[in-house]
């Protein structure tokens, strides 16, 4: 756990303190083959606002704009940070018109934060792309947010920043407490 905290702190410090970093935020509530979500689009918008306040260039994709073509086009710009809230399966994100494999959008210089179910399964201890996932299994929504994003935003709104020691422990403690231990954030690579 200490190693995960240290790695997480270094990763976020590099992303958030970059002067001209670019950020891609994606949120999707409405699905045809999955249960609709209530707060994914709001979460993406809130994360986007947070990065804009920090001086980053942000691309926000929600609703009908969340297609494989638009995501691939945005990823081709090589953002430093990608945030996704919506549905996922192991190794892939579910979009309006299909799915996209994490490996297809992997970039060694990009950090991904994913507030969705199952995407934390199969992550490795080393690899190309760094990923902080909401859970290996179910990820829940509560109080107008995904629980993972709710506590991430809470931490940031307290002025602590991504690079502050203790964030990983804070997220894990609060998410586990609210979900009765069902949801636990996962840090890994693809």
Buried (B, 14 or more C-beta within 10 A) or exposed (E): EEEBBEBBBEBBBBBBEBEEBBBBBBBBBBBEEBEEBEBBBBBBBBBBBBBBEBEBBBBBBBEEBBBBEBBEEBBEEEBBBBBBBBBBBEBBBBBBEEBBEBEBBBBEEBBBBBBBBBBBBBBEEEBBBBBBBBBBEEBBBEEEBBBBBBBBBBBBEEEBBBBBEEBBBBBBEBBBEBBEEBBBBBBBBB
